[in-house]
Each structure stands twice: as C-alpha cells, then as structure tokens.
Amino acid sequence: MNKILIMGPQGAGKGTQAEILAKELNIPAISMGALLRDEIAGGSEKGLEAKSYIDGGTLVPDDLALSIIQERLTKSDAANGWILDGFPRILKQADLFLESVEPTHAILLEITDDQSVERLSGRVQCNKCRCGFQLKYVPPKENDKCDHCDGNLVRRSDDVPEVIRQRLEIYHTETEPVADKFEGMGILYRVDGSGNVEEVAEKVKKIFE
C-alpha cells in the first residue's frame, strides 16, 4: 500500500505530479489546501473552526489540520493508498503526523529558486474551480479562460518575485528539515523537477516500477 507525501518548493509542480501519479496508481491525490477549502465550503464543524482562524488572519492549528487529514484518509477511496500534498510543512507537523500515520514514500521535487520564481510568475488560477495553469509549461487553451469550466484565469496577488523569494526563504528554513527527517527514515526520494511535466512524471513513475 502506497502512502505518499509529495514535497518541494513553490512552483515545483507538486499538485500536478500528485494528480498524474494518482491516476497511475489509482489512488486519490489529496491537497491540504483543497481539503481545507472543501471543509469550509461544506460547512462542517471542523471547516467552520478552520474558517474562524483563516478569517482572523491566523494559521489553522496543526492539530485541527491533522484531524481533517486523518478523517480524509479514512474514506473508502483511500483504503488502498493515497498521495498527500501540502502537509506536513514544518517539523512539528511532521512529528504529529508520524504519531498516527506511516508514510511509505516522501517524494521531493527539486528545483532552483530562480526556476521557482519563473514558474510562479507565470502561474494563473481559475476563479471558479481553482484549477491552476502555468502560461509557459501548462498553458490553458485560451489565455484568460479555464479549460474545465467557464471561469476566468487570474494571478495570485502573492505571485510576484519579491514575495515568492520571501516564501522560498520560509521553505528552506522550515520545510527542508522535514525532508531531511524523512531522508533519515529512509523514505525520501529526490526527483529533479526542472524538466517539463511529462519528463518529471516519468522520473516519479520510476520510483514505483
């Protein structure tokens, strides 16, 4: 049973590669961000609690985020495995996570800071279904329209070089130690994420051959 974490800096293509691998292995790709949005949109007790923190401008507490993840991992579609993107991001979260979950693989997509800035500077997202595109690497059929619905494509306000580099500093300081922890456990797989989507997907696929 594959219990996979997918990691990497902003713009590494974690969500895209998670979706591709999920189809290959026939298991769900679970995004922490999407999971929180779904909980909030569904009006669940945990979703409303998470919303209260987000609306107040604070981070969702680790124990609440973990509780939402644990509940999702018990659903029937995850009975034979799963891929999780976006958690854990810091060592404290990793320690909490490992108390109840035993991942089999942690895939680290590696790109340079300059590549991250280039990719994120060209990133757009549908304002309705939240599907993401990259204008150079994963372009939409029409520049300002979503391929999957009739939504408009917009840029995130924080996808500007100065802010991206600030976020990368946080990644290097807080998330890279999580990867080091998984490497010490013998479950980390480093993948060069600098190629196009198909090239990176082939490298990821080889881990499971």
N, C-alpha and C positions, 0 to 999 in steps of 0.2 A: 504494500500500500504506500503510495507516494504522498507525503505530506511536505509540501514545498513552499519555501519562502523565497520571494524574488526581491532582490535588493539592488541598489545602485543610486547614483546621484540624480538630481533633477535632470530630465531630458534623456536619460539612458534608455528609455523605451520599456520600462517595467510593465506598464499596463498592456502595451501592445504585445510584448513577448509572453506575458501571462495568458492572454486570450488565445494566442496561437498554440501554445503548449497545452492549454486546457482542451482544445479541440483534438489535439494529437493524442492525449492520454485519456480523453473522455471523462474529465473531472472538472468541477467548477473553478473558475478564476474569481477570487473574492478580493475586491478592492476595499481597503479600510475606509477611504473617503466616500465611495459609493454606498457602502454599508451604513455609514452614519447618515447620509442623505436619505436613504430608504427608510431607516428607522424613524427619522424626523418626519418625513412625508407621510408615513403610515400612522403617525400619532401614537406609537407605542409608549408605554411608561418610560422605558429606557431612552427612547427617542426624544421624548419631551424633556427628560432630565438633561440629555446631551444638548438639546436646543437652548436650555436655560444658560448653560455655560458659554456656548458659542455666542448667543445674543448679548451676553455680558462681557464679551471680548476676552474670555479666558479659554484655555485649553480644556478639552474633555479629560477628566481624571483618568489615569491609567487603569484603575480597577473597573471603571464603567466601560471604557473601551474594550478591555479584555473580556468583560462579561458579555458584551454584544457579539464579539468574535466567537466566544465559546458557544453561545446559543446558535450562531450561524453554522458552526462546524458540526453540530449535532443533527442538522437536517439531512434528509434521506439522500439528496444528490451528492452529499459529501461523504457518504458511507464508505466509498472506495478510494478516497483521497481528495486532495484539494490543493489549490495554489493560492497563497496569500500575498498580497502586495500592499505595502504601506504600514506594516506593523510586524515586529517591533522596530522603533526608530532609535531608542536610547537603551542603555544597559539596564536601567531599572525596569523598563517594559520587557526586555528580553528575559530577565530573571523571573518576573511574574509569569510570563508566558510559559517558560520551561517548567514551572511547577506543575502544570496540568497538561501540557502538550509536548509531544516528542517529534519535532520535525525530522524528516529523513534527508532533506536537501535544503541548502541555502544557496541560491544562485546569485552571484554578484556580477552585475553588468558593469563593466568598467569603461569609462570614457574620460577624457581630459576636461578640465574646467572650461577651456575655450570651446570645446565641442558642445558642452552643456549650454553655454551662453548662446552659441549659434543656433542650436536646435530649439531652445525655448523662445528665442527672439522671433522665431517663425511659427510658433505654436498658436493655433486657434481652437476654439471650442464652441459647440452648438449651444445656443442659449436656451434650447428646449430639452433635448435628450442628453446633453452633456457629453456627447461623443467628441473625441478630440482628433485633430488633424495637424500635420506639420507641412507647411506650404512647400518645402523643398523635398522632403523624404516621403511623406504620406499625404500628398495633396488631395483636396476634395475635387470632385468633377467640375464644380463651379466654385470660383474663389470665395464667394460670400454666402454660399448655401450648403447646408448639411446634406450628405449623401443619403441619410437614413430617414429624415423627416423634413418638414418644411421650415425648420428653424434657421436662424441667421447665425453665421460664424463670427465670433467676437474674440478679441485678445484679452487675456487676463491682465489686470492692472499692474500686477507684480512681475510680469514677464518683460522686464526691461533690464539691460545689462548690469546696472549698479545693484539692483535688488537681487538679481539672480546670483551675483557673486557673494552677496551677504548670506543668502540661503545656502550656498555651497560651503561657506566657512562653517556654518552650523552643521552641515552634513559631515564634513571632515572631522569636526570636533566631537560630535555626538553619535553619529551613525557608524562611522568606520570602526570604532571599538566594538560595536555589535558584530560586525563581520569578523573581526579578529577573534571574538569569543566563539563564533560558530566554526572558525578555522581550527581553533584549539580542540573542538569537539569532533573534528574530522568530517564535518558535513558541508563545508564550504566549497563551492565550485566557482572559480573565477572565469568569466567569459569576456572576451574582447567585444565591447558593444559598439565599436566605431564604424562597422560596416553598415550596409543598408538592412532593412527589416528582414529580408529573406536570408541574407548571409548570417546574421546574428541568430535567427531562428534555427538554422542548420546546426550551428555550434551548440546551441542549447539542447537541441534534439539528440545530439550525440551522447550527451550525459546519460540518457536513458536507453541507449542501444546495448 
